[in-house]
């Protein structure tokens, strides 16, 4: 699936991924390939990008939103740092 992670200043990540783990306001959740359409608010915590079954990348965020539509995930975040 295609993943784009954006801040108001720049694009943090863009590429094809296996999945992504996100800090929802009520706890962690994971989005994998061909996930149903959804929109959700994000709380503070770690965003873990699953590039494939072994390689990962992480960011820490303060808040944001995620949209899943047609196998494309767009994450809009504020207050980031790369781990």
C-alpha positions as CSV (number, residue, x, y, z in Angstrom):
1,X,0.0,0.0,0.0
2,X,1.1,3.6,-0.5
3,X,1.9,5.6,2.6
4,X,2.4,9.4,2.9
5,X,3.3,11.0,6.3
6,X,3.0,14.8,6.2
7,X,3.7,17.7,8.6
8,X,2.7,21.3,8.0
9,X,6.4,22.0,7.0
10,X,7.4,18.9,5.0
11,X,6.8,15.3,3.8
12,X,8.4,12.9,6.4
13,X,7.8,9.7,4.4
14,X,6.4,8.6,1.1
15,X,6.6,5.1,-0.3
16,X,5.2,1.6,-0.5
17,X,4.9,-0.2,2.8
18,X,3.6,-3.5,4.3
19,X,1.8,-1.7,7.1
20,X,1.8,1.0,9.8
21,X,1.2,1.1,13.5
22,X,-0.3,4.3,14.9
23,X,-1.2,5.7,18.3
24,X,-4.9,6.3,18.3
25,X,-6.6,8.4,20.9
26,X,-7.9,5.2,22.6
27,X,-4.8,3.0,22.0
28,X,-2.5,1.6,19.3
29,X,-3.9,0.2,16.0
30,X,-2.4,-1.2,12.9
31,X,-3.3,-0.7,9.2
32,X,-2.3,-3.4,6.7
33,X,-2.6,-3.8,2.9
34,X,-6.2,-3.4,1.6
35,X,-7.6,-2.0,4.9
36,X,-11.2,-0.7,4.8
37,X,-11.6,3.0,4.3
38,X,-11.4,5.0,7.5
39,X,-10.5,8.3,9.2
40,X,-9.2,8.5,12.7
41,X,-7.6,11.0,15.2
42,X,-4.2,10.2,16.5
43,X,-2.8,10.8,20.0
44,X,0.8,11.2,21.1
45,X,3.1,8.2,20.7
46,X,5.2,6.3,18.3
47,X,4.3,5.8,14.6
48,X,6.0,2.6,13.4
49,X,6.3,2.1,9.6
50,X,6.5,-1.6,8.5
51,X,8.5,-1.2,5.3
52,X,8.5,-5.0,4.9
53,X,8.2,-7.9,7.4
54,X,11.7,-7.1,8.9
55,X,12.6,-3.4,8.2
56,X,10.9,-0.7,10.2
57,X,11.2,3.1,10.7
58,X,9.8,5.1,13.7
59,X,8.6,8.6,14.4
60,X,7.3,10.1,17.7
61,X,4.3,12.4,17.2
62,X,2.2,14.7,19.4
63,X,-1.1,14.5,17.5
64,X,-2.6,14.1,14.1
65,X,-5.1,12.3,11.8
66,X,-5.0,9.3,9.4
67,X,-7.1,8.6,6.3
68,X,-7.2,5.3,4.6
69,X,-8.8,5.2,1.1
70,X,-8.2,2.9,-1.9
71,X,-5.1,1.3,-0.4
72,X,-3.5,4.6,0.2
73,X,-2.8,5.9,3.8
74,X,-2.3,9.6,4.4
75,X,-1.0,10.6,7.9
76,X,-1.1,14.3,8.9
77,X,1.0,14.9,12.1
78,X,2.3,17.6,14.3
79,X,5.2,17.6,16.8
80,X,7.4,15.0,15.3
81,X,10.9,13.5,16.0
82,X,12.5,10.6,14.3
83,X,13.6,7.7,16.6
